[in-house]
Amino acid sequence: MSCVVMKCELLAALANAVEARLNCSYNFWGFEVPHSLYAALDDCRAVPLYAAEKIYRKLYVLNVQAYNERYKSRKEPLSEEIPVVVVSAYTVHHKPEYRNHGFAVRPWHYHLALLLNSWLYHTLEGAVKDHPLRLAMRDFRDCLYGFIVQNSPPYTAVRWGDLPPVGKREAVYYINTIPGEAAAQKGHADFPEDFPHLRPGEDFTVWRVGRGWEVETTLGGETLFARLNAIEAQESSEQSPELQYIISFAEESRFDMEPAHSQLRSLWTAYCLHHDLNVDTSGYDHDLMAIWEQVSATEGNTACWSDFESFDAFMSADLV
């Protein structure tokens, strides 16, 4: 972690945005100002409005105080001679724009969020981190976060109560369980004594545990992710031919004859046991739907099923 005194132009733009939001109606930007910010900047009024120049001074002073907390041996001078800048010349915000039934999220909202985060980061030092103004600016940042999320197209496109589309089952990894226990006890894990599954010369080993994978490794970062992705790719390549065989069987079978029903269910049962698929999990539903798409194309209504729900009940009978 480091700390710098931010450029005056950036602090001016931030002060301008805060002033504009404090001086407009409660929902002009699509979100309210936290009461904590009104209170923390109450002395920045040029009656009856808030003044960006006064807000700029407070933001600068707190930033310098945090810097001095961090680097006590090379303090920045803090006097009444705060750097002079034409505060009104620097802005990051714009007037709000509207879309159907709400406000539009624009790039400047993200710029303001990053500017707020930068100031909050560079004031996260010593007693300054709990200063009322810093806490209020954090509340303000969180209000902006909420606005961005709730007015972004991916959020507004989701209907209330909907679940995401069923997708492939995500692999579960338990990474360095034993080394983690050692680290919890003594504050660190030592190699090789705390990595009992790694043989000499190894930096990665993996084995099945239920539906997941136990991993013991000294790798990290992108190298580790690459090895985990390789496991998933191999598992998928092993799973696909077997699933495709069942789909081909469904395509070639006549389900007006009883043996075909039992054979299909037996193939599916073996497949689920082989790949550790549990009923009503996303991976199970995803693969069963692939079979149903083929079955329903030719034999969607038989003595054993008439829709996907009844097909699911029939196919899972030996698994529940």
Buried (B, 14 or more C-beta within 10 A) or exposed (E): EEBEBBEBBBBBBBBBBBBBBBBEEEEBBBBBBBEBBEEBBEEBBEEEEBBBBBBBBBBBEBBBBBBBBBBEEEEEEBEEEBEEBEBEEBBBBBEBEEEEEEBBBBEBBEBBBEBBEBBBBBBBBBEBBEBEBBBBBBBBBEBBBEBBEBBEEEEBEEEEEEEEEBEEBEBEBBBBEBBEEBBEEEEEBEEEEBBEBBEEEEBBEBEEEEBEBBBBBBBEEEEBEEBBEEBBEEEEEEBEEBBEEBBEBBEEBEBEEEEBBEEBBEBBBEBBEEBBBBEEBBBBBBBBBBBBEBBBEEBBEBEBBEEBEEBBEBBBEBBE
